[in-house]
Amino acid sequence: MWGPTSVLSLSGTSFFGAFTQSLLAVFAIIASVRGHSFALGVIFFISFFPIGFYFLSEAHWLNWTSWLDFGYLFAALLMWKTRKSNGA
C-alpha cells in the first residue's frame, strides 16, 4: 500500500499510487460530465478503499485527499437521486 514518506522521493510505489489517483480523477470527471452515477460510485470505492482509507488516519496534508474522495460519493448519490426517468 502506498503511503507518504518523510522525504519526497519518486519511488515506483509512490509514483504508481499518485498516478492511479490522478487517472481515477480524470475518469471521475468524464463520468460526471456524462452523468454516470454508477461509474462515479465505482470510482469512489476504487479510489477510497486502497488509498483514501489509509490517509484518514494520517496527520499529513494528504489527509484531505481522503476527505475529497467523499465528494465522488456525494456527487454519485446526488446524480442518482436527481436523474430523469425514461419511462412514461
Backbone as CSV, one residue per row, in Angstrom:
resi,resn,N_x,N_y,N_z,CA_x,CA_y,CA_z,C_x,C_y,C_z
1,MET,0.853,-1.173,0.000,0.000,0.000,0.000,0.898,1.235,0.000
2,TRP,0.479,2.250,-0.703,1.266,3.466,-0.833,0.973,4.401,0.316
3,GLY,1.993,4.982,0.892,1.843,5.967,1.947,2.920,7.024,1.804
4,PRO,2.714,8.203,2.380,3.707,9.268,2.240,4.970,8.943,3.028
5,THR,6.089,9.376,2.502,7.356,9.198,3.191,7.801,10.540,3.739
6,SER,8.777,10.510,4.630,9.256,11.755,5.215,10.029,12.583,4.192
7,VAL,10.640,11.919,3.237,11.367,12.598,2.168,10.574,12.414,0.887
8,LEU,10.370,13.498,0.154,9.636,13.391,-1.092,10.516,12.747,-2.144
9,SER,10.324,11.476,-2.351,11.086,10.749,-3.358,10.102,10.142,-4.347
10,LEU,10.581,9.855,-5.504,9.725,9.309,-6.550,10.077,7.848,-6.755
11,SER,9.678,7.037,-5.788,9.910,5.606,-5.921,8.816,5.009,-6.787
12,GLY,8.960,3.764,-7.142,7.978,3.114,-8.002,6.612,3.015,-7.358
13,THR,6.572,2.734,-6.063,5.302,2.587,-5.367,4.581,3.911,-5.227
14,SER,5.288,4.958,-4.840,4.636,6.253,-4.679,4.198,6.824,-6.026
15,PHE,4.991,6.590,-7.063,4.605,7.045,-8.388,3.353,6.324,-8.863
16,PHE,3.276,5.026,-8.622,2.103,4.254,-9.027,0.854,4.711,-8.275
17,GLY,0.978,4.984,-6.982,-0.170,5.451,-6.201,-0.663,6.809,-6.658
18,ALA,0.266,7.727,-6.894,-0.119,9.061,-7.361,-0.696,9.005,-8.770
19,PHE,-0.115,8.185,-9.626,-0.625,8.050,-10.994,-2.021,7.439,-11.000
20,THR,-2.259,6.465,-10.141,-3.571,5.830,-10.055,-4.631,6.831,-9.594
21,GLN,-4.331,7.606,-8.560,-5.269,8.616,-8.080,-5.547,9.664,-9.159
22,SER,-4.529,10.073,-9.884,-4.708,11.061,-10.950,-5.552,10.502,-12.080
23,LEU,-5.311,9.268,-12.451,-6.082,8.633,-13.516,-7.537,8.458,-13.102
24,LEU,-7.777,8.076,-11.861,-9.147,7.947,-11.372,-9.854,9.297,-11.325
25,ALA,-9.124,10.367,-11.049,-9.716,11.703,-11.058,-10.157,12.087,-12.470
26,VAL,-9.369,11.739,-13.469,-9.759,12.023,-14.858,-11.006,11.224,-15.219
27,PHE,-11.052,9.949,-14.838,-12.243,9.135,-15.095,-13.462,9.673,-14.353
28,ALA,-13.261,10.211,-13.163,-14.369,10.792,-12.400,-14.919,12.031,-13.099
29,ILE,-14.049,12.828,-13.685,-14.508,13.999,-14.431,-15.332,13.568,-15.632
30,ILE,-14.860,12.578,-16.357,-15.597,12.087,-17.528,-16.943,11.518,-17.112
31,ALA,-16.974,10.733,-16.038,-18.236,10.150,-15.561,-19.192,11.236,-15.093
32,SER,-18.677,12.296,-14.491,-19.534,13.389,-14.026,-20.142,14.145,-15.189
33,VAL,-19.326,14.430,-16.194,-19.827,15.166,-17.359,-20.872,14.343,-18.102
34,ARG,-20.670,13.061,-18.195,-21.614,12.173,-18.890,-22.828,11.812,-18.037
35,GLY,-22.769,12.074,-16.741,-23.897,11.797,-15.862,-24.023,10.344,-15.440
36,HIS,-22.910,9.635,-15.364,-22.918,8.229,-14.972,-22.708,8.111,-13.467
37,SER,-23.795,8.060,-12.729,-23.685,8.000,-11.277,-23.098,6.673,-10.802
38,PHE,-23.437,5.587,-11.477,-22.912,4.285,-11.076,-21.390,4.240,-11.255
39,ALA,-20.910,4.745,-12.383,-19.466,4.758,-12.631,-18.751,5.627,-11.603
40,LEU,-19.355,6.733,-11.229,-18.748,7.609,-10.230,-18.709,6.933,-8.859
41,GLY,-19.738,6.163,-8.538,-19.733,5.396,-7.289,-18.659,4.326,-7.276
42,VAL,-18.460,3.668,-8.405,-17.409,2.654,-8.506,-16.031,3.308,-8.368
43,ILE,-15.878,4.470,-8.988,-14.605,5.191,-8.874,-14.345,5.583,-7.422
44,PHE,-15.389,5.956,-6.691,-15.209,6.269,-5.272,-14.659,5.061,-4.522
45,PHE,-15.266,3.888,-4.709,-14.816,2.709,-3.976,-13.407,2.293,-4.373
46,ILE,-13.078,2.396,-5.656,-11.729,2.048,-6.099,-10.709,3.031,-5.529
47,SER,-11.081,4.299,-5.479,-10.150,5.332,-5.015,-10.041,5.383,-3.495
48,PHE,-11.134,5.167,-2.801,-11.126,5.374,-1.360,-10.537,4.208,-0.587
49,PHE,-10.937,2.994,-0.888,-10.562,1.898,0.000,-9.101,1.491,-0.062
50,PRO,-8.414,1.513,-1.163,-6.997,1.191,-1.025,-6.176,2.344,-0.449
51,ILE,-6.396,3.558,-0.919,-5.515,4.657,-0.557,-6.189,5.640,0.391
52,GLY,-7.392,6.057,0.067,-8.076,7.077,0.855,-8.350,6.652,2.287
53,PHE,-8.691,5.397,2.488,-8.956,4.899,3.839,-7.693,4.966,4.691
54,TYR,-6.556,4.693,4.078,-5.285,4.768,4.790,-4.973,6.205,5.202
55,PHE,-5.296,7.160,4.343,-4.979,8.554,4.612,-5.883,9.196,5.658
56,LEU,-7.012,8.599,5.992,-7.890,9.174,7.009,-7.201,9.312,8.360
57,SER,-6.332,8.379,8.680,-5.687,8.389,9.990,-4.361,9.150,9.996
58,GLU,-3.920,9.625,8.855,-2.638,10.315,8.770,-2.768,11.778,9.174
59,ALA,-1.776,12.294,9.867,-1.729,13.715,10.223,-0.848,14.422,9.199
60,HIS,-1.258,14.395,7.987,-0.486,14.918,6.875,-1.455,15.638,5.945
61,TRP,-0.946,16.492,5.057,-1.851,17.206,4.153,-2.555,16.256,3.196
62,LEU,-2.015,15.061,3.007,-2.683,14.086,2.142,-3.964,13.543,2.762
63,ASN,-4.201,13.863,4.032,-5.458,13.505,4.685,-6.637,14.096,3.928
64,TRP,-6.433,15.264,3.324,-7.516,15.913,2.587,-7.917,15.136,1.346
65,THR,-7.018,14.340,0.786,-7.393,13.557,-0.394,-8.469,12.540,-0.052
66,SER,-8.392,11.981,1.148,-9.423,11.013,1.531,-10.756,11.708,1.791
67,TRP,-10.729,12.916,2.338,-11.978,13.636,2.555,-12.567,14.104,1.230
68,LEU,-11.717,14.457,0.286,-12.213,14.865,-1.021,-12.745,13.684,-1.828
69,ASP,-12.297,12.465,-1.504,-12.867,11.282,-2.151,-14.355,11.148,-1.838
70,PHE,-14.771,11.624,-0.682,-16.190,11.577,-0.355,-17.014,12.458,-1.298
71,GLY,-16.366,13.406,-1.952,-17.045,14.206,-2.972,-17.515,13.347,-4.124
72,TYR,-16.739,12.316,-4.489,-17.175,11.380,-5.527,-18.472,10.685,-5.110
73,LEU,-18.509,10.228,-3.868,-19.700,9.534,-3.380,-20.891,10.473,-3.317
74,PHE,-20.677,11.675,-2.817,-21.759,12.652,-2.729,-22.299,13.000,-4.119
75,ALA,-21.404,13.196,-5.075,-21.826,13.518,-6.444,-22.580,12.351,-7.077
76,ALA,-22.123,11.129,-6.831,-22.804,9.958,-7.383,-24.208,9.819,-6.805
77,LEU,-24.348,10.008,-5.500,-25.669,9.913,-4.879,-26.582,11.038,-5.345
78,LEU,-26.040,12.224,-5.505,-26.829,13.356,-5.980,-27.292,13.153,-7.421
79,MET,-26.420,12.657,-8.280,-26.808,12.381,-9.671,-27.833,11.264,-9.744
80,TRP,-27.655,10.230,-8.907,-28.583,9.114,-8.934,-29.969,9.545,-8.444
81,LYS,-30.003,10.367,-7.414,-31.275,10.804,-6.829,-32.025,11.753,-7.754
82,THR,-31.322,12.583,-8.523,-31.984,13.596,-9.356,-32.029,13.214,-10.823
83,ARG,-31.802,11.953,-11.162,-31.801,11.545,-12.566,-33.215,11.601,-13.133
84,LYS,-33.291,11.817,-14.433,-34.584,11.862,-15.109,-35.014,10.454,-15.458
85,SER,-36.276,10.162,-15.320,-36.773,8.850,-15.671,-37.049,8.796,-17.177
86,ASN,-36.790,7.652,-17.780,-37.001,7.481,-19.216,-38.389,6.953,-19.525
87,GLY,-39.122,6.538,-18.523,-40.447,5.972,-18.730,-41.522,7.039,-18.917
88,ALA,-42.714,6.561,-19.232,-43.820,7.499,-19.483,-44.464,7.958,-18.230
